Amino acid sequence: MANISTIRIPERFDFSFHRKFTETTEIALKDDDVSLISLDFSRVSYLDSAALGMIVYLHKKSVSAGKMINIVSAGGTAAEILGVANINKLIEVK
C-alpha cells in the first residue's frame, strides 16, 4: 500500500497559493515514507496558468524524487481546464 500525502487545494488555485503549495509539496517530496502525492481538487472551482505551471513543476520534481502524483476529485471547470491542458498525459487524474 502506498503511503499517500494528500494536499487539499483551495477553491482558487492560482499564484496566491504558490508559497503554501511549494512548502507543502517540498515536505512530501523529502519524506522517504511518502510514495504518492495526491492533490485533492474537491474544492477547486478556479485554476489559472500559474496553477498548471505548479503542477508541471511538481511532476518534474516528483520524477527526480521517485514519487508518483495524482489529482483526485476534480470536477466542473477545474476538470475541463485540466483536460484542455492535457495534464492527464503527465499525471493520473481521477
LOMARRO-143876 format. One record per residue: residue number from 1; x, y, z of N, C-alpha, C in turn. Coordinates in steps of 0.05 Angstrom, whole numbers, plus 32768, in hexadecimal, padded with zeros to 4 digits. Example, Ala and Ser with C-alpha at 12.3 -4.5 7.8 and 13.67 -1.06 7.14 Angstrom:
<nodes>
<1; <8108; 7F8E; 809C>; <80F6; 7FA6; 809C>; <8108; 7FBE; 809C>>
<2; <8101; 7FD3; 808E>; <8111; 7FEB; 808F>; <8102; 8001; 809D>>
</nodes>
This chain:
<nodes>
<1; <8011; 7FE8; 8000>; <8000; 8000; 8000>; <8012; 8019; 8000>>
<2; <800B; 802B; 7FEF>; <801B; 8044; 7FEC>; <8015; 8056; 8004>>
<3; <802A; 8062; 800E>; <8027; 8077; 8022>; <8021; 8091; 8013>>
<4; <8009; 809C; 8019>; <7FFF; 80B3; 800A>; <8000; 80CC; 801A>>
<5; <800A; 80E1; 800E>; <8009; 80FC; 8019>; <7FF4; 810B; 8009>>
<6; <7FDD; 8112; 8016>; <7FC8; 8120; 8008>; <7FCA; 813E; 800D>>
<7; <7FC9; 814D; 7FF8>; <7FCB; 816A; 7FFA>; <7FB0; 8175; 7FF0>>
<8; <7FA2; 8183; 8002>; <7F88; 818F; 7FFB>; <7F8D; 81A9; 7FED>>
<9; <7F83; 81AB; 7FD5>; <7F87; 81C3; 7FC5>; <7F6F; 81D6; 7FCA>>
<10; <7F73; 81F0; 7FCD>; <7F5D; 8202; 7FD3>; <7F4B; 8207; 7FBB>>
<11; <7F35; 8214; 7FC1>; <7F21; 821A; 7FAC>; <7F2D; 8229; 7F94>>
<12; <7F3E; 823D; 7F9A>; <7F4C; 824B; 7F85>; <7F69; 8243; 7F85>>
<13; <7F71; 8233; 7F72>; <7F8C; 8229; 7F6F>; <7F9B; 823B; 7F5B>>
<14; <7FA9; 824F; 7F66>; <7FB7; 8261; 7F55>; <7FD1; 8269; 7F63>>
<15; <7FDF; 827D; 7F59>; <7FF9; 8284; 7F64>; <7FF9; 828B; 7F81>>
<16; <7FE3; 8294; 7F8C>; <7FE1; 829B; 7FA8>; <7FE6; 8282; 7FBA>>
<17; <7FE2; 826A; 7FAF>; <7FE6; 8251; 7FBE>; <8003; 8246; 7FBA>>
<18; <8013; 8253; 7FAA>; <802D; 8249; 7FA3>; <803F; 8242; 7FBB>>
<19; <8041; 8255; 7FCD>; <8053; 8250; 7FE4>; <804A; 8238; 7FF4>>
<20; <8031; 8237; 7FFB>; <8026; 8221; 800B>; <8029; 8206; 7FFC>>
<21; <8023; 8207; 7FE2>; <8025; 81EF; 7FD1>; <8042; 81E5; 7FD1>>
<22; <8055; 81F7; 7FCD>; <8071; 81EF; 7FCD>; <807A; 81E4; 7FE7>>
<23; <8073; 81F2; 7FFD>; <807B; 81E8; 8018>; <8070; 81CC; 801D>>
<24; <8057; 81C8; 8017>; <8049; 81AF; 801D>; <8055; 8198; 800B>>
<25; <8059; 819E; 7FF2>; <8063; 8189; 7FE0>; <8080; 8182; 7FE6>>
<26; <8090; 8196; 7FEE>; <80AC; 8191; 7FF5>; <80AD; 817D; 800D>>
<27; <809C; 8180; 8020>; <809C; 816E; 8037>; <8096; 8152; 802E>>
<28; <8082; 814F; 801D>; <807A; 8134; 8012>; <8090; 8128; 8001>>
<29; <809D; 8139; 7FF1>; <80B3; 812F; 7FE0>; <80CB; 8125; 7FF0>>
<30; <80D0; 8132; 8007>; <80E7; 812A; 8017>; <80E1; 8112; 802A>>
<31; <80C8; 810C; 802D>; <80C0; 80F6; 8040>; <80C4; 80DB; 8032>>
<32; <80D7; 80CC; 803C>; <80DC; 80B2; 8030>; <80C5; 809E; 8032>>
<33; <80B3; 80A3; 8045>; <809C; 8091; 8048>; <8086; 8096; 8035>>
<34; <8086; 80AD; 8028>; <8071; 80B5; 8015>; <8078; 80AB; 7FF9>>
<35; <8066; 809C; 7FEC>; <806B; 8093; 7FD1>; <8058; 80A0; 7FBD>>
<36; <8042; 80AB; 7FC7>; <802E; 80B8; 7FB6>; <8025; 80D3; 7FC2>>
<37; <8026; 80E7; 7FB2>; <801C; 8102; 7FB9>; <8002; 8105; 7FAA>>
<38; <7FEC; 8108; 7FBA>; <7FD2; 8109; 7FAE>; <7FC7; 8126; 7FB2>>
<39; <7FC1; 8133; 7F9C>; <7FB6; 814E; 7F9C>; <7F98; 814C; 7F9C>>
<40; <7F8C; 8154; 7FB3>; <7F6F; 8152; 7FB6>; <7F62; 816C; 7FAA>>
<41; <7F55; 8168; 7F94>; <7F48; 817E; 7F86>; <7F2A; 8181; 7F8C>>
<42; <7F21; 8174; 7FA1>; <7F04; 8174; 7FA7>; <7EF8; 8190; 7FAB>>
<43; <7F09; 81A3; 7FB4>; <7EFE; 81BE; 7FB9>; <7F05; 81D2; 7FA2>>
<44; <7F15; 81C9; 7F8F>; <7F1E; 81DC; 7F7A>; <7F08; 81E3; 7F66>>
<45; <7F03; 81FD; 7F63>; <7EF1; 8206; 7F4E>; <7EFF; 8218; 7F3A>>
<46; <7F17; 8220; 7F41>; <7F27; 8232; 7F2F>; <7F44; 822A; 7F30>>
<47; <7F51; 8228; 7F19>; <7F6E; 8226; 7F18>; <7F78; 8234; 7EFF>>
<48; <7F90; 823F; 7F01>; <7F9B; 824E; 7EEB>; <7FB5; 8242; 7EE1>>
<49; <7FC3; 8250; 7ECF>; <7FDB; 8245; 7EC4>; <7FF1; 8242; 7ED9>>
<50; <7FF1; 8253; 7EED>; <8005; 8250; 7F03>; <8001; 8235; 7F11>>
<51; <7FE8; 822E; 7F15>; <7FE1; 8214; 7F22>; <7FEB; 81FD; 7F11>>
<52; <7FE6; 81FF; 7EF7>; <7FEF; 81EA; 7EE5>; <800D; 81E7; 7EE5>>
<53; <801A; 81FE; 7EE6>; <8038; 81FE; 7EE8>; <8041; 81F1; 7F01>>
<54; <8034; 81F6; 7F18>; <803C; 81EA; 7F31>; <8039; 81CB; 7F30>>
<55; <8023; 81C2; 7F23>; <801F; 81A5; 7F20>; <8035; 8199; 7F0F>>
<56; <803B; 81A6; 7EF8>; <8050; 819B; 7EE6>; <806B; 819A; 7EF5>>
<57; <8071; 81B0; 7F03>; <808B; 81B1; 7F12>; <808C; 819C; 7F28>>
<58; <8076; 8197; 7F36>; <8074; 8182; 7F4A>; <8079; 8167; 7F3D>>
<59; <806D; 8163; 7F25>; <8071; 814A; 7F17>; <808F; 8145; 7F12>>
<60; <809D; 815A; 7F08>; <80BA; 8157; 7F02>; <80C9; 8150; 7F1B>>
<61; <80C3; 815E; 7F31>; <80D1; 8159; 7F4A>; <80CA; 813D; 7F55>>
<62; <80B2; 8134; 7F52>; <80AA; 811A; 7F5C>; <80B8; 8103; 7F4D>>
<63; <80BC; 8107; 7F33>; <80CA; 80F3; 7F23>; <80E6; 80F0; 7F2E>>
<64; <80F4; 8106; 7F34>; <810F; 8105; 7F3F>; <810F; 80F8; 7F5A>>
<65; <80F9; 80FC; 7F6A>; <80F8; 80F1; 7F85>; <80ED; 80D4; 7F85>>
<66; <80E5; 80CA; 7F6E>; <80DA; 80AF; 7F6D>; <80BF; 80AC; 7F79>>
<67; <80AF; 80C1; 7F77>; <8094; 80C0; 7F82>; <807F; 80C4; 7F6C>>
<68; <8067; 80BA; 7F72>; <8050; 80BD; 7F5F>; <803F; 80D5; 7F68>>
<69; <8030; 80E0; 7F55>; <801D; 80F5; 7F5B>; <8003; 80EE; 7F4E>>
<70; <7FED; 80F5; 7F5B>; <7FD3; 80F4; 7F4E>; <7FC2; 810B; 7F56>>
<71; <7FAD; 810F; 7F48>; <7F99; 8124; 7F4E>; <7F7F; 8114; 7F52>>
<72; <7F72; 811A; 7F69>; <7F58; 810C; 7F6F>; <7F42; 8120; 7F72>>
<73; <7F2A; 8118; 7F6C>; <7F11; 8127; 7F71>; <7F10; 8141; 7F62>>
<74; <7F1C; 8142; 7F4A>; <7F19; 815A; 7F3A>; <7EFE; 8159; 7F2B>>
<75; <7EF0; 8170; 7F2B>; <7ED7; 8171; 7F1E>; <7ED2; 818C; 7F11>>
<76; <7EBC; 818D; 7F02>; <7EB4; 81A7; 7EF6>; <7EC9; 81B4; 7EE5>>
<77; <7ECC; 81CE; 7EE9>; <7EDF; 81DE; 7ED9>; <7EFB; 81D5; 7EDE>>
<78; <7F02; 81CE; 7EF7>; <7F1D; 81C5; 7EFD>; <7F24; 81AC; 7EEC>>
<79; <7F12; 8199; 7EEB>; <7F17; 8181; 7EDB>; <7F1A; 8188; 7EBE>>
<80; <7F0A; 819A; 7EB4>; <7F0B; 81A2; 7E98>; <7F26; 81AF; 7E92>>
<81; <7F30; 81C0; 7EA3>; <7F49; 81CE; 7E9F>; <7F60; 81B9; 7E9F>>
<82; <7F5F; 81A7; 7EB2>; <7F74; 8192; 7EB3>; <7F74; 8182; 7E9A>>
<83; <7F5C; 817C; 7E8F>; <7F59; 816D; 7E77>; <7F64; 817B; 7E5F>>
<84; <7F5D; 8195; 7E5C>; <7F67; 81A5; 7E46>; <7F86; 81A8; 7E47>>
<85; <7F90; 81A9; 7E5F>; <7FAE; 81AC; 7E63>; <7FBC; 8191; 7E60>>
<86; <7FAD; 817B; 7E5C>; <7FB8; 8160; 7E5A>; <7FCA; 8158; 7E71>>
<87; <7FC2; 8161; 7E89>; <7FD1; 815A; 7EA1>; <7FD0; 813C; 7EA5>>
<88; <7FBB; 812E; 7E9C>; <7FB9; 8111; 7E9F>; <7FCF; 8102; 7E8F>>
<89; <7FDD; 8110; 7E7D>; <7FF3; 8103; 7E6F>; <800C; 8102; 7E80>>
<90; <800D; 8113; 7E95>; <8023; 8113; 7EA8>; <801D; 8103; 7EC1>>
<91; <8005; 8108; 7ECC>; <7FFE; 80FB; 7EE6>; <7FE2; 80F0; 7EE4>>
<92; <7FDC; 80DD; 7EF5>; <7FC1; 80D2; 7EF6>; <7FAD; 80E5; 7F02>>
<93; <7F96; 80E8; 7EF4>; <7F81; 80F9; 7EFE>; <7F69; 80E6; 7F02>>
<94; <7F60; 80E5; 7F1B>; <7F4A; 80D2; 7F22>; <7F31; 80E2; 7F27>>
</nodes>
